[in-house]
Amino acid sequence: MVKNIKKLIEQTAKEKDLPERVVESALKKAIAVAIKKDKNIKDFLEVEFEDGEIKVYVINKRDNKKTPLDISTEDVNRIAAYAAKKEFLREIEQAEKERGFLEYKELEGEIVTGIVRKIMDSGDILVDLGKVDAILPKREQIYKEKYKPGDRIKALLLEVRKGKGKPAIILSRTHPRLLKKLIETEIPEVNSGYIEVKAVAREPGERAKVAVHAEDLKMDPVGIVVGLKGSRIQPITEELSGEKIDVIRWSDDFEEFLKRALSPSHPTKIKVIPEEKRVEVAVPKEELSLAIGKKGINVKLANKLTGWHIDVMSEEDFEKLESLRENG
């Protein structure tokens, strides 16, 4: 029986241009529905193809416990043969309707390229991806970018939502993962896994920080990603409307990583306050504005990159604060 089922799955997948796992799932669901109808069972059933046989289990939703259903092999085969003709067709029709959703669901988190079709009154952009249209919401756009119909656009496929009709596909140009995927695509050593992008923080269109790591200690991951005179990172900056990208070396040592995250300043003292997930950092007075950055962007990116709140202050203020604590 299972041998025939395998053939049926392969054949149907080919005819309907659907992934085999989708067809298999549809068939299992059809058999479960048919058994419930035939035996008047209200419980949730799960069907598996095991050891050349169809196995049916009752699932207890409270503890997710699986119990074999008390049903003869002959009964299962009879009902399965019926289900393969009737219920299965319904499930496959549904899978075909959802093909677009399934195809694009698998692309979530990947980069897609499309053509701008329409700028909505809301500022959202309708993007033609070929088979389907997607939406680049205003909130997911780099604020300084302006588009017109016919422009090519590269974006992260952020989310695929199931709708009543076609799937709703949401794009993003501001998500940190877009920068991560661009680096993975453009830099061969990252693509091949020799260098890993460990963390990304962005202020879209302005500045970003990327932490990279190489297991091979002889490798210079920062130099490789940036390229000679910035030759490798520059095309990515251009793709993101001039977003300046700082590439730093990852470290498992938190304080060391924090110092690198606050570059180009050079922190001299760090006080970690774990219960508040906060750090106080001292920098030379002349580097204070460098550490904080224009409109606070440098420290904001370091916050995002490390996941800790960072209070930056001059060495003098740091000492005063320490003294107040000691004498308080």
C-alpha positions as CSV (number, residue, x, y, z in Angstrom):
1,M,0.0,0.0,0.0
2,V,2.7,2.5,1.0
3,K,4.7,1.6,-2.2
4,N,1.6,2.7,-4.2
5,I,1.2,5.8,-2.1
6,K,4.8,6.8,-2.8
7,K,4.1,6.5,-6.5
8,L,0.9,8.5,-6.2
9,I,2.7,11.2,-4.3
10,E,5.5,11.4,-6.9
11,Q,3.1,11.3,-9.9
12,T,0.7,14.0,-8.4
13,A,3.6,16.3,-7.4
14,K,4.9,16.1,-11.0
15,E,1.4,16.6,-12.6
16,K,0.4,19.5,-10.3
17,D,3.9,21.1,-10.1
18,L,3.8,20.9,-6.3
19,P,6.6,19.9,-3.9
20,E,6.3,16.2,-2.9
21,R,6.2,17.1,0.8
22,V,3.1,19.2,0.1
23,V,1.4,16.4,-1.7
24,E,2.3,13.9,1.0
25,S,0.9,16.2,3.7
26,A,-2.3,16.6,1.7
27,L,-2.7,12.8,1.4
28,K,-2.1,12.2,5.1
29,K,-4.7,14.9,5.9
30,A,-7.2,13.3,3.4
31,I,-6.7,9.8,5.0
32,A,-7.2,11.3,8.5
33,V,-10.4,13.1,7.4
34,A,-11.7,9.9,5.7
35,I,-11.0,7.7,8.8
36,K,-12.7,10.2,11.1
37,K,-15.8,10.2,8.8
38,D,-15.9,6.4,8.4
39,K,-15.5,5.7,12.1
40,N,-17.2,8.8,13.4
41,I,-14.2,9.8,15.4
42,K,-14.0,13.3,17.0
43,D,-10.4,13.1,18.2
44,F,-7.5,14.7,16.3
45,L,-5.8,12.0,14.1
46,E,-2.3,11.9,12.7
47,V,-1.3,9.7,9.8
48,E,2.2,8.4,9.2
49,F,3.7,6.2,6.5
50,E,6.0,3.8,8.4
51,D,7.7,0.5,7.7
52,G,5.6,-0.1,4.5
53,E,2.3,0.5,6.4
54,I,-0.1,3.4,7.1
55,K,-0.1,4.1,10.8
56,V,-2.8,6.2,12.5
57,Y,-2.4,7.9,15.8
58,V,-4.9,9.7,18.1
59,I,-3.3,12.9,19.4
60,N,-4.2,14.2,22.9
61,K,-4.0,18.0,22.4
62,R,-3.5,18.6,26.1
63,D,-0.2,16.8,26.4
64,N,0.5,16.1,22.7
65,K,0.6,12.4,23.5
66,K,0.3,10.0,20.5
67,T,-1.7,6.7,20.9
68,P,-2.1,4.2,18.1
69,L,-5.7,4.1,16.8
70,D,-7.4,0.7,17.3
71,I,-8.2,0.0,13.7
72,S,-7.4,-3.0,11.4
73,T,-4.9,-2.8,8.6
74,E,-7.6,-3.9,6.2
75,D,-9.9,-1.0,7.3
76,V,-7.0,1.5,7.0
77,N,-6.2,0.4,3.5
78,R,-9.8,0.4,2.4
79,I,-10.4,3.9,3.7
80,A,-7.1,5.1,2.4
81,A,-7.9,3.9,-1.1
82,Y,-11.2,5.8,-0.9
83,A,-9.5,8.9,0.5
84,A,-6.9,8.8,-2.3
85,K,-9.7,9.2,-4.8
86,K,-12.0,11.6,-3.1
87,E,-10.7,13.7,-0.1
88,F,-7.2,13.8,-1.6
89,L,-8.4,15.7,-4.7
90,R,-9.9,18.4,-2.5
91,E,-6.7,18.7,-0.5
92,I,-4.7,19.0,-3.7
93,E,-7.0,21.7,-5.1
94,Q,-6.5,23.6,-1.9
95,A,-2.7,23.2,-2.1
96,E,-2.8,24.5,-5.7
97,K,-4.6,27.6,-4.5
98,E,-2.0,28.1,-1.9
99,R,0.9,27.4,-4.3
100,G,1.9,31.1,-4.4
101,F,1.8,31.3,-0.7
102,L,4.0,28.2,-0.3
103,E,6.5,29.3,-2.9
104,Y,7.0,32.7,-1.4
105,K,6.8,31.5,2.2
106,E,10.0,29.5,1.5
107,L,11.6,32.8,0.4
108,E,11.0,34.6,3.7
109,G,14.2,36.2,4.9
110,E,15.7,36.1,1.4
111,I,16.4,39.0,-1.1
112,V,14.1,39.4,-4.0
113,T,14.1,41.8,-6.9
114,G,11.1,43.4,-8.6
115,I,9.7,46.3,-10.6
116,V,7.9,49.2,-9.0
117,R,4.4,49.2,-10.4
118,K,2.5,51.8,-8.4
119,I,3.1,54.3,-5.6
120,M,0.0,54.3,-3.3
121,D,-1.5,57.4,-1.7
122,S,-0.3,56.0,1.7
123,G,3.3,56.0,0.4
124,D,3.3,52.2,0.2
125,I,4.8,50.8,-3.0
126,L,3.4,48.0,-5.1
127,V,6.2,45.8,-6.4
128,D,5.9,43.3,-9.2
129,L,8.0,40.2,-8.4
130,G,7.0,38.3,-11.6
131,K,4.4,35.8,-10.5
132,V,2.9,38.0,-7.8
133,D,2.8,41.5,-6.5
134,A,4.3,42.5,-3.2
135,I,4.0,45.6,-0.9
136,L,6.9,47.7,0.3
137,P,5.2,49.6,3.2
138,K,6.3,53.2,3.8
139,R,7.6,52.2,7.3
140,E,9.9,49.6,5.6
141,Q,11.4,52.2,3.1
142,I,14.7,54.0,3.6
143,Y,13.5,57.5,4.3
144,K,15.7,59.3,1.6
145,E,14.7,57.0,-1.2
146,K,12.2,58.1,-3.9
147,Y,10.8,55.6,-6.4
148,K,8.8,55.9,-9.6
149,P,6.9,53.2,-11.7
150,G,9.4,51.1,-13.7
151,D,12.3,51.3,-11.2
152,R,14.0,48.1,-10.2
153,I,14.0,47.4,-6.5
154,K,15.9,45.0,-4.3
155,A,14.4,44.2,-0.9
156,L,14.2,41.6,1.8
157,L,11.1,39.4,1.6
158,L,10.1,40.1,5.2
159,E,6.8,38.3,5.6
160,V,4.2,36.3,3.7
161,R,0.7,36.5,5.1
162,K,-2.1,34.2,4.2
163,G,-5.1,36.1,2.8
164,K,-8.5,35.1,1.4
165,G,-7.3,35.6,-2.1
166,K,-3.7,35.9,-3.1
167,P,-1.0,35.8,-0.4
168,A,0.1,39.2,1.0
169,I,3.8,39.6,0.5
170,I,5.6,42.3,2.6
171,L,9.0,43.6,1.7
172,S,11.6,45.6,3.6
173,R,14.5,47.9,2.8
174,T,15.2,48.8,6.5
175,H,15.5,45.4,8.2
176,P,19.0,44.4,9.5
177,R,18.7,41.1,7.7
178,L,18.7,42.8,4.3
179,L,22.3,44.1,5.0
180,K,23.3,40.6,6.3
181,K,22.0,38.9,3.2
182,L,23.6,41.5,0.9
183,I,27.0,40.8,2.6
184,E,26.4,37.0,2.3
185,T,25.6,37.4,-1.4
186,E,28.4,39.9,-2.3
187,I,31.3,38.5,-0.3
188,P,32.4,35.0,-1.4
189,E,34.1,34.2,1.9
190,V,30.9,34.9,3.8
191,N,28.8,33.0,1.2
192,S,31.1,29.9,1.6
193,G,31.0,30.1,5.4
194,Y,34.6,31.0,6.1
195,I,33.4,34.2,7.6
196,E,30.3,34.6,9.6
197,V,28.2,37.7,10.1
198,K,27.4,37.5,13.9
199,A,25.4,40.7,14.4
200,V,24.0,43.6,12.4
201,A,22.6,47.0,13.6
202,R,21.2,49.6,11.3
203,E,20.0,53.2,11.2
204,P,18.6,52.7,7.6
205,G,20.2,55.0,5.0
206,E,22.5,56.6,7.5
207,R,24.9,54.1,9.2
208,A,25.3,50.5,10.2
209,K,27.6,48.3,12.2
210,V,28.3,44.7,11.3
211,A,30.2,42.2,13.5
212,V,32.1,39.5,11.6
213,H,34.0,36.4,12.8
214,A,36.4,33.9,11.2
215,E,37.2,30.5,12.9
216,D,40.6,30.6,11.1
217,L,42.7,33.0,13.3
218,K,45.0,33.7,10.3
219,M,42.1,35.3,8.5
220,D,41.3,39.0,8.8
221,P,37.5,39.0,8.5
222,V,37.1,42.8,8.6
223,G,39.7,43.4,5.9
224,I,38.2,40.7,3.7
225,V,34.6,42.0,4.0
226,V,35.6,45.7,3.6
227,G,38.0,45.0,0.7
228,L,41.0,47.0,-0.6
229,K,40.1,50.7,0.0
230,G,36.5,49.7,0.7
231,S,36.0,48.1,-2.7
232,R,33.9,45.2,-1.4
233,I,31.6,47.1,1.0
234,Q,31.2,50.1,-1.2
235,P,28.7,48.5,-3.6
236,I,26.6,47.4,-0.6
237,T,26.7,51.0,0.7
238,E,25.5,52.2,-2.7
239,E,22.7,49.7,-2.8
240,L,21.5,51.1,0.6
241,S,21.5,54.7,-0.5
242,G,24.9,55.7,1.0
243,E,24.5,53.9,4.3
244,K,27.9,54.0,5.9
245,I,28.8,50.5,7.1
246,D,31.3,50.0,9.9
247,V,32.7,46.4,10.0
248,I,34.1,45.2,13.3
249,R,35.6,42.0,14.5
250,W,33.3,39.9,16.8
251,S,34.6,38.8,20.2
252,D,33.2,36.4,22.8
253,D,34.7,38.7,25.4
254,F,31.9,41.1,26.1
255,E,34.0,44.1,27.2
256,E,36.3,43.7,24.2
257,F,33.3,43.4,21.9
258,L,31.7,46.5,23.5
259,K,34.9,48.5,22.9
260,R,34.9,47.5,19.2
261,A,31.2,48.3,18.9
262,L,31.9,51.9,20.1
263,S,34.7,52.5,17.5
264,P,36.0,54.8,16.2
265,S,36.2,56.0,19.9
266,H,38.6,54.2,22.3
267,P,36.8,53.3,25.6
268,T,39.2,53.3,28.6
269,K,37.0,52.0,31.4
270,I,33.8,49.9,31.5
271,K,31.5,49.2,34.4
272,V,29.0,46.4,33.7
273,I,25.7,46.5,35.6
274,P,24.2,43.0,34.7
275,E,20.9,43.3,36.7
276,E,20.0,46.3,34.5
277,K,21.6,45.0,31.3
278,R,23.5,48.3,31.2
279,V,27.1,49.4,31.0
280,E,28.8,52.6,31.8
281,V,31.7,53.5,29.6
282,A,34.4,56.1,30.0
283,V,36.1,57.6,26.9
284,P,38.8,60.4,26.7
285,K,37.0,63.8,26.9
286,E,38.1,64.7,23.3
287,E,36.5,61.4,22.0
288,L,33.1,61.9,23.7
289,S,31.3,63.3,20.7
290,L,32.9,60.6,18.6
291,A,31.7,57.8,20.9
292,I,28.1,59.2,21.0
293,G,28.1,60.1,17.3
294,K,26.0,62.6,15.4
295,K,22.4,62.6,16.8
296,G,23.6,59.8,19.1
297,I,23.9,57.4,16.2
298,N,27.2,55.7,17.2
299,V,26.1,54.7,20.7
300,K,22.6,53.8,19.4
301,L,24.1,51.3,16.9
302,A,26.4,49.9,19.6
303,N,23.3,49.4,21.8
304,K,21.6,47.5,19.1
305,L,24.7,45.5,18.2
306,T,25.4,44.3,21.8
307,G,21.9,44.2,23.1
308,W,22.9,46.3,26.1
309,H,22.1,49.9,27.1
310,I,25.3,51.9,27.0
311,D,25.9,55.1,29.0
312,V,28.9,56.9,27.5
313,M,30.7,59.6,29.5
314,S,34.0,61.3,29.9
315,E,36.7,59.8,32.1
316,E,36.3,62.6,34.5
317,D,32.5,62.0,34.9
318,F,33.1,58.3,35.2
319,E,35.5,58.9,38.1
320,K,33.1,61.3,39.8
321,L,30.2,58.8,39.5
322,E,32.4,56.0,41.0
323,S,33.5,58.3,43.8
324,L,29.8,59.2,44.6
325,R,29.0,55.5,44.8
326,E,31.9,54.8,47.1
327,N,31.1,57.7,49.4
328,G,27.3,57.5,49.1
